[in-house]
């Protein structure tokens, strides 16, 4: 069958969990003989907005629409006529039988309806809370507090500090760079981005936002939620939720419970003998793998590391790996904190680098400050037999069996995390790697692909009977 996978970003430009999952699913489907295409977006101010780039990734055709966030209104962050026009043309060109959406950020809700109107079966995997939360789908307020529920009045104090569009000066600069590139082929956009980061400042979070601005954004958030709930619910035949937590959250949000299916992501089995090998020799190795952005909580880990008795800390190593481009100032703060407590910071790792780091680790720490869904790195650690310590929150908590494959600690509680880490360093690498890997119980990627294809078949059959 012809399958179109739709994601907000795609490798190699971005390699977070959703993007990695989409690329792997594309590869698996293609290996089974299906015709697979990917539609995604990419920000490149050196190119004209809404133009297309076509390329291949591991043999899979990829079409990327350039979205430089030249939004005229906040509504265009979720409903963008220009994106929809480009997407409609791609659907007509590819004529897919199945359109499987992974994310709509930087795209448009209308893409769902275009896919459904084409006659294709339409599915959507829920990777985070973008449908519910207008600020990047993270359910985290600009002041750093977690949003257990979405309060539109509170959205009115959060969204004014959200950089949802390019400034007029940045837009003019981008359009000039695009023109220069068309004429000369010279791409100065990387240099421009570096300069922009140096001269720009993050907007201050102010709960004293002018009443008219606060009310305007509160109304926008409310209208967005109503529209997305109705339009996504009508256009998507099946929603796939990788964690039970996420499924339950979206059912409470208003999606039809009969249309939301718990569908765990896959993980390749560990090579024979790898799980029984000691994780490391000598010092106890503690590892953090994730983006250096505040909601991933690396600063909580460093605070906890500093609270461990120095004699005990001398018996262990803490290593943190992550990309710095998303929040350079925060990454710099982490670097200073790491140096103060004797931890090591390194660059982001590719997939092979992640596997190598896990092979040396005795413990992976995921101290996230938001409702994680089902982090890929957490699954990889468990599958490799590496015990984990995670925030007792969201989809992470449901994966951890206390003392069997890991431990949990309360949200943001560095003292509680320090106590867990101290005990782990003191007692050594327990539980055993084999027991940890066995407790994970994840489906293999082959099994997960089987399950996705079953969803495709059911949607196609339902569409056929409805017709």
Buried (B, 14 or more C-beta within 10 A) or exposed (E): BBBBBBBBBBBEEBBBBBBBBBBBBBBBBBEEEBBBBBBBBBBBBBBBBBEBEEEEBEEBBBBBBBBBBBBEEBEBBBBBEBBBBBBBEBBEEBEBBBBBBBBBBBBBBBBBBBBBEBEBBBBBBBBBBBBBBBBBBBBBBBEEEBBEEBBBEBBBBBBBBBEBBBEEEBBEBBBBBBEBBEEEEEBBBEEBBEEBEEEEEEEEBEEEBEEEEBBBBBEBBBBBBEBBBEBBBEBBBBBBBBBEBBBBBBBEBBBEEEBBBEBBBBBEEBEEEBBEEEBBEEEBBBBBBBBBBBBBBBBBBBBBBBBBEEEBBEEBBBBBBBBBEEBEEBBEBBBEBBEEBBBEBEEBBEBEBBBEBBBBBBBBBBBBBBBBBBBBBBBBBBBBBBBBBBBBBBBBBEBBBEEBBBBBBEBBBBEBBBBBBBEBBEEEBEBBBBBBBBBBEBBEBBEBBBBBBEBBEBBBEEBEEEE
